[in-house]
Each structure stands twice: as structure tokens, then as C-alpha cells.
């Protein structure tokens, strides 16, 4: 849970609820200025690889380049990374997906 007692809504749940996009499609995101041109730190979820686990989808932290598994995966390393670091914006690290998510503002963002 976040400090304001709102649950963190992962992008997988936001997409399922609305069919496309998130709760506010990024209009209220105040963290876009933190996005950096990052190099992915790994080709897969490093923590899952170290444990011998698998993942469903991958997410890329746009602040530091950390690659973590999605919330549909058992370990949910992308959300854990946000909880540990406060890095708010991730991007899908799947070739067929083209979206970004702000954990803090619970907003789906357009790329660019």
C-alpha cells in the first residue's frame, strides 16, 4: 500500500479494467521529467534468473534501467523495485507492447 492508503495499481490491472490505457491516461502524471534514456541492465528479470524462476512479462524502469518481472509473474520484481527505490515510471519491455506506467499517479502514459 502507498502512504496515502491507495493500493498500487499495476498496469496489468489498469489495462484489464479499462480495456486500454489506465485510470487517467497520463493526464495527471507529474513524474515524466524523471524519465531518462536508460540502457536495460539485463535481458531478463535478473532476480528471477538468479533464483531459477520464470516470468510472464518484463518491465523496464525508465529511471535506472532495472528490468523486472510484471505483476502477473510470481515474484513481481518490477513493482518491488518501485517500492524499494521510489522510481515511478516503467515501460513494457515486451517487443509487441508500447506503453509506460506511473506507479505513483497510477497512470498509463503514451510513449514520447
Backbone as ProteinMPNN parsed JSONL, in Angstrom:
{"seq_chain_A": "XXXXXXXXXXXXXXXXXXXXXXXXXXXXXXXXXXXXXXXXXXXXXXXXXXXXXXXXXXXXXXXXXXXXXXXXXXXXXXXXXXXXXXXXXXXXXXXXXXXXXXXXXXXXXXXX", "coords_chain_A": {"N_chain_A": [[0.837, -1.185, 0.0], [0.42, 2.267, -0.641], [1.592, 5.335, 0.914], [-0.641, 7.01, 1.177], [-2.638, 5.259, 1.532], [-3.826, 4.289, -0.764], [-4.104, 1.57, -2.93], [-1.391, 0.204, -4.838], [-1.757, 0.223, -8.225], [-1.091, -2.012, -10.544], [0.003, -1.951, -13.998], [-1.103, -4.09, -15.441], [-3.57, -4.637, -14.231], [-4.862, -2.191, -14.542], [-5.113, -2.009, -17.31], [-6.783, -4.188, -17.769], [-9.109, -3.376, -16.452], [-9.959, -1.099, -17.868], [-9.744, -1.79, -20.477], [-8.109, -0.476, -22.302], [-5.355, 1.551, -21.844], [-4.886, 3.514, -18.802], [-6.056, 4.611, -15.584], [-6.22, 7.376, -15.884], [-5.028, 7.934, -18.263], [-2.531, 9.197, -18.225], [-2.779, 11.933, -17.987], [-2.596, 13.225, -15.517], [-0.021, 12.726, -14.612], [2.83, 13.498, -12.826], [5.469, 12.939, -13.006], [6.927, 12.642, -15.305], [9.21, 14.071, -15.954], [11.289, 12.741, -14.79], [12.035, 10.63, -16.338], [14.566, 8.903, -18.035], [17.06, 8.333, -20.6], [17.656, 5.205, -20.738], [19.749, 2.28, -20.419], [18.917, -1.057, -20.676], [19.459, -3.073, -17.843], [19.654, -5.792, -17.916], [18.802, -8.724, -19.898], [16.638, -10.105, -19.124], [14.553, -10.723, -16.245], [16.605, -10.126, -13.725], [16.618, -10.903, -11.021], [14.807, -13.029, -10.982], [16.155, -14.759, -12.735], [18.438, -15.289, -11.208], [17.309, -16.751, -9.147], [16.348, -18.907, -10.472], [13.794, -18.799, -11.403], [10.857, -18.155, -13.459], [9.153, -15.777, -15.626], [6.254, -13.823, -16.613], [5.864, -11.42, -18.157], [8.076, -8.665, -18.972], [9.299, -5.643, -17.43], [10.656, -2.38, -17.774], [12.517, -0.154, -15.896], [12.357, 3.26, -16.195], [13.983, 5.062, -15.02], [16.371, 4.021, -14.033], [17.035, 1.735, -15.526], [16.621, -0.845, -14.606], [15.466, -4.164, -15.017], [12.561, -5.893, -14.511], [10.185, -8.432, -13.49], [6.679, -8.661, -14.337], [3.501, -7.919, -12.655], [1.863, -10.083, -13.043], [3.521, -12.145, -12.855], [5.06, -14.484, -10.59], [6.942, -13.364, -8.741], [6.891, -10.553, -9.003], [8.827, -8.477, -9.489], [9.226, -5.96, -10.749], [7.358, -4.169, -9.581], [8.193, -4.435, -6.948], [10.717, -3.279, -7.181], [9.994, -0.602, -7.631], [8.773, -0.093, -5.116], [10.97, -0.333, -3.42], [12.796, 1.58, -4.382], [11.455, 3.87, -5.197], [11.35, 4.705, -7.782], [9.339, 5.904, -10.242], [8.316, 5.381, -12.905], [7.71, 2.945, -15.338], [8.272, 0.965, -18.274], [6.859, -1.166, -20.698], [8.758, -4.035, -21.436], [8.449, -5.659, -23.509], [8.457, -6.729, -26.869], [6.11, -6.442, -28.438], [4.528, -4.637, -27.124], [3.632, -1.287, -26.275], [3.771, 0.869, -24.134], [3.776, 2.962, -21.175], [3.968, 3.27, -17.575], [3.018, 4.996, -14.668], [3.606, 4.45, -11.407], [3.123, 5.995, -9.092], [1.213, 8.008, -9.759], [-0.637, 6.348, -10.785], [-1.106, 5.97, -13.573], [-1.459, 5.349, -17.038], [0.789, 5.946, -19.607], [1.491, 7.604, -22.688], [4.032, 6.806, -25.002], [6.934, 8.826, -25.414]], "CA_chain_A": [[0.0, 0.0, 0.0], [1.118, 3.536, -0.637], [1.405, 6.097, 2.138], [-1.986, 7.575, 1.257], [-3.515, 4.096, 1.645], [-4.345, 3.823, -2.044], [-3.293, 0.448, -3.38], [-0.655, 0.378, -6.092], [-2.481, -0.45, -9.295], [-0.157, -2.337, -11.61], [-0.554, -1.723, -15.333], [-1.897, -5.224, -15.909], [-4.929, -4.476, -13.72], [-5.44, -0.985, -15.135], [-5.499, -2.353, -18.675], [-7.932, -5.096, -17.721], [-10.28, -2.616, -16.02], [-10.44, -0.131, -18.844], [-9.612, -2.324, -21.822], [-6.986, 0.2, -22.946], [-4.931, 2.706, -21.059], [-5.016, 3.405, -17.365], [-7.153, 5.319, -14.939], [-6.367, 8.736, -16.4], [-4.235, 8.005, -19.486], [-1.335, 10.001, -18.065], [-3.03, 13.379, -17.928], [-2.208, 13.773, -14.236], [1.294, 12.264, -14.19], [3.752, 14.588, -12.502], [6.803, 12.354, -12.897], [7.523, 12.449, -16.631], [10.527, 14.713, -16.022], [12.281, 11.83, -14.223], [12.374, 9.611, -17.338], [15.91, 9.008, -18.595], [17.417, 7.436, -21.689], [18.34, 4.156, -19.983], [20.156, 1.027, -21.04], [18.439, -2.16, -19.84], [20.518, -3.688, -17.042], [19.704, -7.222, -18.237], [17.875, -9.12, -20.958], [15.514, -10.726, -18.442], [14.457, -10.323, -14.84], [17.836, -10.624, -13.109], [16.326, -11.574, -9.748], [14.217, -14.335, -11.318], [17.213, -15.59, -13.291], [19.3, -15.711, -10.103], [16.572, -17.739, -8.346], [15.91, -20.003, -11.327], [12.361, -18.635, -11.65], [10.444, -17.636, -14.763], [8.274, -14.616, -15.561], [5.238, -13.725, -17.663], [6.285, -10.281, -18.987], [9.135, -7.856, -18.378], [9.108, -4.197, -17.324], [11.91, -1.636, -17.721], [12.479, 1.092, -15.128], [12.852, 4.35, -17.039], [14.839, 5.925, -14.229], [17.707, 3.427, -13.863], [17.29, 0.623, -16.439], [16.33, -2.144, -13.984], [14.478, -4.998, -15.702], [11.878, -6.743, -13.543], [9.017, -9.148, -13.984], [5.394, -7.983, -14.148], [2.672, -8.352, -11.527], [1.266, -11.381, -13.339], [4.563, -13.112, -12.523], [5.035, -14.845, -9.171], [7.792, -12.526, -7.892], [6.517, -9.132, -9.137], [10.036, -7.701, -9.212], [9.138, -4.566, -11.208], [6.671, -3.407, -8.534], [9.084, -4.423, -5.779], [11.748, -2.28, -7.461], [9.371, 0.697, -7.341], [8.576, 0.036, -3.669], [12.277, -0.196, -2.771], [13.577, 2.725, -4.87], [10.631, 5.038, -5.473], [11.399, 5.038, -9.211], [7.907, 5.825, -10.521], [7.823, 5.078, -14.257], [8.218, 1.776, -16.047], [7.825, 0.772, -19.65], [6.867, -2.583, -21.066], [9.989, -4.477, -22.081], [7.991, -6.668, -24.463], [8.525, -6.132, -28.211], [4.798, -6.155, -29.032], [3.794, -3.698, -26.282], [4.144, 0.079, -26.414], [3.147, 1.706, -23.119], [4.5, 3.305, -19.951], [3.095, 3.316, -16.407], [3.496, 5.707, -13.483], [3.073, 3.828, -10.19], [2.687, 6.994, -8.118], [-0.022, 8.63, -10.229], [-1.491, 5.274, -11.307], [-1.487, 6.466, -14.896], [-0.873, 4.814, -18.249], [1.353, 7.057, -20.355], [1.896, 7.384, -24.074], [5.484, 6.956, -25.176], [7.406, 10.053, -26.055]], "C_chain_A": [[0.878, 1.243, 0.0], [0.835, 4.264, 0.663], [-0.006, 6.643, 2.279], [-3.058, 6.49, 1.298], [-4.216, 3.711, 0.358], [-3.494, 2.64, -2.465], [-2.539, 0.817, -4.655], [-1.414, -0.411, -7.142], [-1.49, -0.766, -10.408], [-0.806, -2.172, -12.969], [-1.409, -2.866, -15.844], [-3.349, -5.091, -15.465], [-5.6, -3.249, -14.324], [-5.904, -1.265, -16.557], [-6.731, -3.242, -18.672], [-9.211, -4.343, -17.36], [-10.845, -1.754, -17.13], [-10.395, -0.651, -20.27], [-8.428, -1.728, -22.549], [-6.622, 1.393, -22.083], [-5.185, 2.488, -19.587], [-6.152, 4.242, -16.851], [-7.323, 6.731, -15.479], [-5.518, 8.983, -17.639], [-3.092, 9.006, -19.407], [-1.549, 11.48, -17.901], [-2.546, 13.987, -16.617], [-0.826, 13.354, -13.767], [2.244, 13.442, -14.003], [5.2, 14.117, -12.458], [7.513, 12.168, -14.235], [8.932, 13.021, -16.728], [11.636, 13.832, -15.447], [12.745, 10.77, -15.216], [13.74, 9.927, -17.941], [16.048, 8.075, -19.787], [18.272, 6.338, -21.063], [18.744, 2.991, -20.872], [19.658, -0.095, -20.14], [19.606, -2.86, -19.141], [20.671, -5.179, -17.328], [18.711, -7.508, -19.347], [16.63, -9.789, -20.406], [15.465, -10.201, -17.032], [15.638, -10.953, -14.093], [17.563, -11.38, -11.812], [15.682, -12.936, -9.983], [15.289, -15.277, -11.864], [18.109, -16.133, -12.183], [18.643, -16.803, -9.256], [16.182, -18.977, -9.153], [14.421, -19.965, -11.614], [12.107, -18.112, -13.068], [9.524, -16.444, -14.543], [7.287, -14.658, -16.699], [5.626, -12.634, -18.65], [7.346, -9.499, -18.239], [8.798, -6.378, -18.423], [10.468, -3.535, -17.129], [11.714, -0.354, -16.928], [13.1, 2.191, -15.979], [13.669, 5.38, -16.262], [16.263, 5.358, -14.19], [18.023, 2.259, -14.798], [17.083, -0.761, -15.849], [15.264, -2.874, -14.795], [13.884, -5.944, -14.662], [10.663, -7.397, -14.161], [7.725, -8.435, -13.574], [4.617, -8.542, -12.965], [1.877, -9.615, -11.808], [2.263, -12.505, -13.088], [4.556, -13.354, -11.013], [5.776, -13.829, -8.303], [7.509, -11.024, -7.951], [7.69, -8.185, -8.873], [9.978, -6.258, -9.705], [8.459, -3.698, -10.147], [7.522, -3.358, -7.271], [10.193, -3.386, -5.956], [11.203, -0.881, -7.179], [9.25, 0.909, -5.83], [9.898, 0.268, -2.932], [12.995, 1.095, -3.142], [12.766, 4.01, -5.015], [10.678, 5.468, -6.93], [10.003, 4.834, -9.797], [7.479, 5.289, -11.885], [8.536, 3.875, -14.858], [7.66, 1.785, -17.465], [7.789, -0.723, -19.893], [8.18, -2.892, -21.768], [9.68, -5.641, -23.021], [7.943, -6.039, -25.844], [7.171, -5.735, -28.798], [3.982, -5.143, -28.221], [4.458, -2.326, -26.312], [3.449, 1.003, -25.418], [4.103, 1.944, -21.959], [3.491, 3.429, -18.821], [3.764, 4.096, -15.293], [2.815, 5.083, -12.266], [2.466, 4.866, -9.247], [1.334, 7.574, -8.508], [-1.025, 7.624, -10.773], [-2.031, 5.637, -12.681], [-0.736, 5.743, -16.005], [-0.426, 6.007, -19.08], [1.617, 6.663, -21.792], [3.406, 7.545, -24.132], [5.787, 8.299, -25.8], [7.192, 11.292, -25.263]], "O_chain_A": [[1.961, 1.247, 0.586], [-0.048, 3.871, 1.425], [-0.519, 6.732, 3.394], [-4.243, 6.771, 1.12], [-5.122, 2.879, 0.384], [-2.269, 2.703, -2.364], [-2.999, 1.641, -5.446], [-1.682, -1.598, -6.955], [-1.089, 0.135, -11.144], [-2.029, -2.244, -13.087], [-2.35, -2.638, -16.605], [-4.262, -5.397, -16.232], [-6.802, -3.278, -14.59], [-6.972, -0.808, -16.963], [-7.628, -3.06, -19.494], [-10.277, -4.637, -17.9], [-12.06, -1.683, -17.317], [-10.946, -0.027, -21.176], [-7.795, -2.417, -23.349], [-7.491, 2.15, -21.649], [-5.64, 1.423, -19.169], [-7.096, 4.549, -17.579], [-8.443, 7.24, -15.531], [-5.312, 10.134, -18.023], [-2.723, 9.602, -20.419], [-0.587, 12.22, -17.695], [-2.127, 15.144, -16.596], [-0.482, 13.606, -12.612], [2.432, 14.265, -14.899], [6.064, 14.816, -11.93], [8.598, 11.588, -14.28], [9.757, 12.518, -17.491], [12.814, 14.153, -15.606], [13.737, 10.083, -14.97], [14.028, 11.067, -18.305], [15.258, 7.147, -19.962], [19.476, 6.517, -20.878], [18.159, 2.754, -21.928], [19.95, -0.088, -18.945], [20.611, -3.194, -19.769], [21.707, -5.765, -17.017], [17.887, -6.664, -19.698], [15.669, -10.018, -21.141], [16.249, -9.328, -16.661], [15.663, -12.162, -13.86], [18.211, -12.39, -11.536], [15.974, -13.893, -9.265], [15.329, -16.453, -11.502], [18.497, -17.301, -12.212], [19.326, -17.672, -8.713], [15.739, -19.976, -8.588], [13.839, -20.971, -12.02], [13.027, -17.688, -13.768], [9.158, -16.135, -13.409], [7.449, -15.431, -17.643], [5.709, -12.889, -19.851], [7.502, -9.644, -17.026], [8.106, -5.911, -19.328], [11.326, -4.054, -16.415], [10.839, 0.449, -17.253], [14.238, 2.065, -16.431], [14.004, 6.441, -16.787], [17.238, 6.102, -14.297], [19.175, 1.829, -14.861], [17.342, -1.759, -16.522], [14.274, -2.272, -15.211], [14.606, -6.702, -14.013], [10.173, -6.98, -15.211], [7.693, -7.701, -12.587], [5.032, -9.523, -12.348], [1.27, -10.17, -10.891], [1.897, -13.68, -13.106], [4.091, -12.507, -10.25], [5.286, -13.467, -7.233], [7.862, -10.3, -7.021], [7.56, -7.214, -8.128], [10.635, -5.398, -9.118], [8.938, -2.604, -9.849], [7.56, -2.33, -6.595], [10.565, -2.697, -5.006], [11.881, -0.066, -6.553], [9.591, 1.979, -5.326], [9.935, 0.986, -1.933], [13.724, 1.654, -2.322], [13.32, 5.109, -4.963], [10.101, 6.496, -7.283], [9.523, 3.702, -9.847], [6.364, 4.783, -12.008], [9.764, 3.792, -14.886], [6.719, 2.508, -17.792], [8.607, -1.464, -19.347], [8.656, -2.111, -22.591], [10.531, -6.489, -23.289], [7.44, -4.924, -25.99], [7.095, -4.785, -29.577], [2.853, -4.826, -28.597], [5.683, -2.215, -26.367], [2.627, 1.831, -25.811], [5.094, 1.234, -21.784], [2.307, 3.662, -19.061], [4.942, 3.887, -15.004], [1.598, 5.176, -12.112], [1.405, 4.632, -8.669], [0.416, 7.628, -7.69], [-2.129, 7.993, -11.174], [-3.237, 5.617, -12.923], [0.476, 5.548, -15.92], [-1.175, 6.971, -19.24], [1.934, 5.508, -22.076], [3.982, 8.337, -23.385], [5.015, 8.834, -26.595], [7.553, 12.38, -25.71]]}, "name": "protein", "num_of_chains": 1, "seq": "XXXXXXXXXXXXXXXXXXXXXXXXXXXXXXXXXXXXXXXXXXXXXXXXXXXXXXXXXXXXXXXXXXXXXXXXXXXXXXXXXXXXXXXXXXXXXXXXXXXXXXXXXXXXXXXX"}
